[in-house]
Amino acid sequence: MSANSSSSAGQLLWQGPVCISWKPDMEGAVYHLASCILLLGFMAGSGVYGCFYLFGFLGTGYLCCVLWGWFHACGLDILLWSFLLAVVCLLQLAHLVYRLREDTLPEEFNLLYKTLWLPLQVPLQTYKEIVHCCEEQVLTLAMEQTYAVEGETPINRLSLLLSGRVRVSQDGQFLHYIFPYQFMDSPEWESLQPSEEGVFQVTLTAETECSYVSWPRKSLHLLLNKERYIARLFSALLGYDISEKLYTLNDKLFAKFGLRFDIRLPSLYHVLGPTTPDAEPGSEKEEEEAHMPAVSPQAVATAAQQMPPCSPPPAATNLPAPPSRARMSRPDSGLLGEDSTSLVLEDFEEVSGSESFMDYRSDGEYMR
């Protein structure tokens, strides 16, 4: 029984029905057109646009098969199967269009992704979670409108500037600018733990019409605790942003005194004060915009002469107790005088404290 069935299957497989006669005429042009379109469709690539290419050509090819089955083949089965396959391809195209419209971001967030997140190879789906945390809202600031007031505004959000320019000041003293695609309150964000509360120590004022996005503090902390990859992204971006602000202050000191200081000094801010009580606030803004104005060699030599030379460390035995000294809040002159210079050097000695740190020389350079 089994031998007979296997033999009959072999006959059907290897000795199938032979065509009694071949058609003398070839199929019409519609059939060949459908075959060429289907061939092009199966050459599609991957990705979303590859799917558009694939189902677009397949749907067109099966529609041509429907026409061929209706006008030339005159076969109901050919007509129905071709029509069913064409409908499936069209439905797949409609689904792709719907997915694309659903995944489309507003123009501002799309530009933010291409500028800030795409160079870091952040997946689009991850970026959508970040955007969803800020509720896809773009906030605005009018000219001379304050984003935060020193000692009053609570630290309850993290904001990123999209357009415009923001001025940062403390005690009425201009510090630096915030430009597009920089965080507006990164130092305040890093200065507090998630459970702590605080207020701004600087005032942020919009110099032009500005737009920005803002993440609520609690919502962003929940997202960072949930997604470790996003937490590492924000840690890297915030660290880079804070270092840029510190180096901006260091460049301001170089433009003001002709000397470059170590940004680790605790009293770095004390030498950023106004030169005189009647100093104009616009003068330091011009220095900030100029970034590094030319400094005469005479001023550098004068400041270097005023700086006391570094003495070698005393012996380790019989060290006298260091005398208490009162610290000046800010220098009183426009040049780097002896008082402010010695104050900065004394603080640097406290920070370094060991021979492994770099020593500061009087010519503004560092040496091991």
HUPE-V790466 format. One record per pair of residues at least 12 apart in sequence whose ideal C-beta (glycine too) atoms are under 6 Angstrom apart, sorted by the first residue. I is the first residue (numbers start at 1). GAP is how many residues later the second one is. Records with the same first field share a line. If there is no record, write none. Layout:
# HUPE-V790466
I: GAP / GAP
This chain:
# HUPE-V790466
28: 44
30: 34 / 37 / 38
31: 37
33: 31
34: 27 / 30 / 31
37: 20 / 23 / 24
38: 23
40: 17
41: 13 / 16 / 17 / 20
51: 45
55: 34 / 37 / 38
58: 31
59: 27 / 30 / 31
62: 20 / 23 / 24
63: 23
65: 17
66: 16 / 17
69: 13
108: 30 / 54
109: 22
113: 14
115: 66
116: 65
133: 82 / 86 / 87 / 90
134: 79 / 81
138: 73
139: 73 / 75
140: 71
141: 65 / 69
143: 65 / 66
145: 61
146: 59
147: 57
148: 52 / 56
149: 54
150: 50 / 52 / 53
151: 48
153: 47
154: 45
155: 33 / 37 / 43
156: 61
157: 57 / 59 / 60
158: 31 / 57 / 62
159: 25 / 26 / 53 / 55
160: 23 / 53
161: 17 / 19 / 21 / 23 / 51
162: 49 / 50
163: 17 / 48
164: 44 / 45 / 46
165: 12 / 42 / 43
166: 12 / 38 / 40
167: 38 / 40
168: 34 / 36
169: 34
170: 32
173: 101
174: 110 / 111
176: 72
182: 59
183: 58
186: 52 / 55 / 56
187: 55
194: 27
246: 17
250: 13
255: 32 / 37 / 38
257: 79
258: 37 / 41 / 42 / 45
259: 105
260: 104
264: 87
265: 79 / 82 / 83
266: 81
267: 76 / 80
270: 60
271: 69
273: 57
275: 59
303: 33
304: 58 / 59
306: 32
307: 34 / 55
348: 12
